[in-house]
Amino acid sequence: QVQLIESGGGLVQAGGSLRLSCAASGRTFSSYAMGWFRQAPGKEREFVAAIVRTGGPTYYADSVKGRFTISRDNAKNTVYLQMISLKPEDTAVYYCAAETSSLFPSIPGKYDYWGQGTQVTVSS
């Protein structure tokens, strides 16, 4: 019953910034833990960041700590991923996801709903 639509991806140079958005349907958006994952060609989908509710707790992969910030605006049913100091290794399709349990924020298989993904390409 939840639909997620990502946007904000694009092509940037190393060191640049992007802000990804994920718009979700439903009035119960605030009850879901929201996560961001990414997948590069030939690679497994990997965890990037997650937020259980507004104000935290938040979780980040070691590779993005200090550079990425996840936030949510429940009034707009939207979760964001602010990315700064982007590196070529950040290049991937980024997916947002929603889960109802909030117990396994970093495990893709525990999420119930997924967006279609948005491409982020970081050039050297």
Buried (B, 14 or more C-beta within 10 A) or exposed (E): EBEBBBBBBEEBEEEBEBBBBBBBEBEEBBEBBBBBBBBBEEEEBBBBBBBBBEEEEBBBBEBBEEBBBBBBEBEEBBBBBBBEEBBEEBBBBBBBBBBBEBEBBBEBEBBEBBBEBBEBBBEE
